[in-house]
Amino acid sequence: MTSNETSAHIQSNESGLPEGEFVSSAPEETFNHGFELGMRLEGGEILLLSGPLGAGKTLFVKGMCVALGVAEDEVTSPSFTLVNPYDGRLRLYHIDLYRLDEGASAAHAVDLDELLSDEGAVIVIEWAERMGAYPLPDNVRRIDISGDGDSPRHIRVVKG
């Protein structure tokens, strides 16, 4: 799929973030889609990432961080640290709940309430489905990345 074909499937919403579905045929494209989204971040966004292991969630976040001015080699998966803060044009908190039990305790384990109080920061949560029904503000986007191995990635961005 070319860039022109990709953009035909994307719509901007009131916050300027792209919504819709697109296909990534290579890791570089996944990174670039994250970069494009990162260029539109204004602060205060909450992005919930889901997808299987190896789908490219961290690569997508790496693209967002680079768009914010963070060096690519500084961005790593927070699988063991749970939260990685990055400072660039905006502060971005990259959270990974994979290793935590499901339910509100996952959100409490990473002090999500405190992170949400930083209203100018971007919050990105991998494996967000582990939070269960934890209450979040309205400015949430869900990003689902499907596919694994050498297959293309289908990336879907929707409000709420």
Protein Blocks (a to p, Z undefined) as FASTA:
>chain_A
ZZklmmmmpccdfkopacdddddfbfklmmmmmmmmmmmpgghiacddeddehilmmmmm
mmmmmmnopafklpccfklnopacdddfbccddddfklpcedjklmmmnommmmmmmmmb
ccddehklmnomaccdfkbccdddedehjbccdddddeZZ
